[in-house]
């Protein structure tokens, strides 16, 4: 089982913190978010992870101390310029099997093994992990028909959506829709695949999902993780990360 983690972003919305520490190494209750993600992947059965790096790549590499970390085989790919959420895949050797691709700024308790199994059973070309989100509208929402007659009036409704969780399982066949160079994002890649008859499925995350893209989101994620580390890592994962006390200090001084 192989994964690619997209860890090249600058984290502009988290400045000034990311002026010195790249976003994938931003600590969640003292542990870099990227280390949390890799521990989760290892516990789910993944054995090889490619880290797609860009901003402050040397610091991220230093945080792992080499090409093996906590039982995982690591390799690194460098973006010379921002390539979006799909473009970095064009820099890698062609995949021969399914691959999980995800962003490096997510705190989630999704069952990665179940997501992988669901994808394999579906025989889809791609599976997108989806997070249910609700938005409370502070005002009454009115709908009109073409003649401006009111057809619906709801007082302060709650709107529900499924949003992309930034986690995908892809088949090698999708790479033929990927340009050989330049910026390319995952929605465009998957739209091209669907337009050519490829099947793209959704997998709804039943548990927790958060990104850490803003200081407010980072604070919420930190509180959730501090409250119940075992929810995200399992007891074994908590023990392993706590034992790796030198990882973060190597990262911030690298």
C-alpha positions in Angstrom: 0.0 0.0 0.0 1.5 3.3 -1.1 0.6 6.9 -0.3 1.6 10.3 -1.6 1.4 13.2 0.8 1.3 16.7 -0.7 3.5 18.8 1.7 4.8 21.6 -0.5 2.5 24.5 0.5 3.7 27.7 2.1 0.9 28.0 4.6 0.4 31.8 3.9 -2.7 32.0 6.1 -0.8 30.7 9.1 1.9 33.4 9.0 3.9 34.4 10.9 4.2 30.9 12.2 5.0 29.4 8.8 7.7 32.0 8.1 10.1 29.8 10.1 8.3 26.4 10.2 6.6 24.8 7.1 2.9 24.1 7.5 3.4 20.3 7.5 5.6 20.6 10.6 3.2 22.9 12.5 2.7 21.2 15.8 -0.7 19.9 17.0 -0.3 19.7 20.8 3.5 19.4 20.3 3.5 16.9 17.5 4.0 17.9 13.8 0.8 17.3 11.8 2.8 15.5 9.1 4.1 13.0 11.7 0.6 12.4 12.9 -0.5 11.7 9.4 2.3 9.3 8.7 1.7 7.4 11.9 -2.0 7.0 10.9 -1.0 5.7 7.5 1.5 3.2 8.9 -1.1 2.0 11.4 -3.6 1.5 8.5 -1.2 -0.8 6.6 0.7 1.6 4.3 4.4 0.7 3.9 5.7 3.4 1.5 5.0 7.1 1.5 6.2 9.7 -1.0 6.4 13.2 0.3 5.9 15.9 -2.3 7.9 18.9 -1.0 8.4 22.5 -1.9 8.6 25.2 0.7 11.4 24.6 3.3 11.8 21.0 2.0 15.1 20.6 3.8 13.4 21.0 7.2 10.7 18.4 6.5 13.3 15.9 5.3 15.4 16.6 8.4 12.5 15.8 10.7 12.5 12.2 9.5 16.2 11.7 9.6 16.4 9.6 6.4 14.4 7.3 4.1 13.0 5.2 6.9 10.8 6.4 9.7 8.8 4.4 12.2 8.7 1.4 9.9 7.7 3.4 6.8 9.8 3.6 3.6 10.0 7.2 2.6 11.0 8.9 -0.6 10.9 12.6 -1.5 9.9 14.6 -4.6 10.7 18.3 -4.9 8.5 20.9 -6.6 10.5 23.7 -8.1 7.3 25.7 -8.3 3.8 25.3 -6.9 2.0 22.6 -9.0 -1.4 22.4 -7.3 -3.0 19.3 -5.8 -2.6 17.0 -8.8 0.4 18.4 -10.7 3.0 17.0 -8.3 2.0 13.5 -9.4 3.5 14.1 -12.8 6.9 14.4 -11.2 6.7 10.8 -9.9 7.4 7.5 -11.7 4.2 6.1 -13.1 2.2 4.1 -10.6 1.6 0.4 -11.1 -1.0 0.0 -8.4 -3.6 2.1 -6.5 -2.2 5.1 -4.6 -3.7 7.2 -1.8 -3.0 10.9 -2.3 -3.7 13.4 0.5 -2.9 16.9 1.7 -0.5 17.4 4.6 -2.6 19.8 6.6 -5.4 17.5 7.8 -6.4 16.2 11.2 -8.9 13.4 10.8 -9.8 10.1 12.4 -10.9 8.6 9.1 -10.3 4.9 8.8 -7.7 4.9 6.0 -7.8 1.1 5.8 -11.5 1.1 5.3 -11.3 3.9 2.7 -8.7 1.8 0.8 -10.8 -1.3 1.0 -14.0 0.5 -0.1 -12.1 1.9 -3.2 -10.7 -1.5 -4.2 -14.1 -3.2 -3.9 -15.8 -0.4 -5.9 -13.5 -0.8 -8.9 -13.7 3.0 -9.4 -11.0 4.9 -11.1 -10.9 7.3 -8.1 -12.5 7.7 -4.7 -12.8 11.0 -2.9 -13.1 11.2 0.9 -15.9 13.6 1.7 -16.6 15.4 5.0 -20.2 16.5 5.9 -20.3 20.2 6.7 -23.1 22.4 8.0 -23.5 26.2 7.6 -26.0 28.1 9.7 -27.4 31.0 7.8 -28.1 34.0 10.1 -31.0 35.3 8.1 -34.2 34.2 6.4 -33.6 32.6 3.0 -36.1 33.5 0.2 -36.4 31.8 -3.2 -38.2 33.4 -6.2 -39.5 32.0 -9.4 -39.0 33.6 -12.9 -41.8 36.0 -12.2 -40.4 37.0 -8.8 -43.1 35.3 -6.9 -41.9 33.9 -3.5 -41.7 30.1 -3.7 -40.0 29.4 -0.4 -39.1 31.3 2.8 -37.0 29.6 5.4 -36.0 31.3 8.7 -32.3 30.9 9.5 -31.9 27.5 7.8 -29.0 25.1 8.3 -27.4 24.2 4.9 -25.6 20.9 4.6 -22.9 20.0 2.1 -20.3 17.3 1.4 -16.9 18.9 0.9 -13.7 17.3 -0.4 -11.6 16.1 2.4 -8.4 16.4 0.4 -7.9 12.6 0.5 -8.1 10.5 -2.6 -7.5 6.9 -3.8 -6.5 6.8 -7.5 -5.9 4.2 -10.1 -2.9 4.4 -12.5 -5.3 4.9 -15.4 -6.0 8.4 -14.2 -2.5 9.6 -15.0 -3.2 9.7 -18.7 -5.4 12.8 -18.0 -2.6 14.6 -16.2 -0.5 17.1 -18.2 3.3 16.3 -18.1 4.2 19.6 -16.5 2.7 22.7 -14.9 0.1 23.4 -12.3 -3.0 21.1 -12.2 -5.6 20.6 -9.5 -7.4 17.5 -8.5 -10.9 18.7 -9.3 -9.8 19.3 -12.9 -8.1 15.9 -13.2 -11.2 14.1 -11.9 -13.5 16.2 -14.1 -11.5 15.1 -17.1 -11.7 11.5 -16.0 -15.5 11.6 -15.6 -15.8 13.3 -19.0 -14.1 10.3 -20.5 -16.4 7.8 -18.8 -14.2 7.0 -15.7 -16.0 6.2 -12.5 -15.4 8.5 -9.6 -16.9 7.5 -6.2 -17.3 9.3 -2.9 -16.5 7.9 0.6 -18.2 9.8 3.4 -16.1 10.3 6.5 -18.2 9.4 9.5 -15.8 10.8 12.1 -13.8 13.9 12.6 -12.1 15.9 9.8 -10.4 19.3 10.1 -7.8 21.3 8.2 -5.3 23.5 9.9 -5.2 26.2 7.3 -6.0 29.2 9.6 -5.0 30.0 13.2 -8.6 29.5 14.2 -8.8 26.0 12.6 -5.4 25.2 14.0 -6.6 26.0 17.5 -9.8 23.9 17.1 -7.7 20.9 15.8 -5.2 21.3 18.7 -8.0 21.2 21.2 -9.6 18.1 19.7 -6.3 16.3 19.5 -5.3 17.2 23.0 -8.6 16.0 24.3 -8.3 12.5 22.9 -5.0 11.6 21.1 -5.9 7.9 21.0 -9.0 8.8 18.9 -6.7 9.8 16.1 -3.6 7.6 16.6 -4.7 4.6 18.7 -2.9 3.8 21.9 0.0 2.3 20.0 0.4 5.3 17.8 0.4 7.7 20.8 3.2 5.7 22.5 5.3 5.6 19.3 5.0 9.4 18.7 5.7 10.2 22.3 8.9 8.1 22.1 10.1 10.0 19.1 11.0 13.0 21.2 13.8 14.3 18.9 11.8 14.5 15.7 10.3 17.9 16.1 13.5 19.5 17.5 15.4 18.2 14.4 12.7 19.7 12.2 12.8 23.2 13.6 16.6 23.4 13.8 17.3 21.6 10.5 
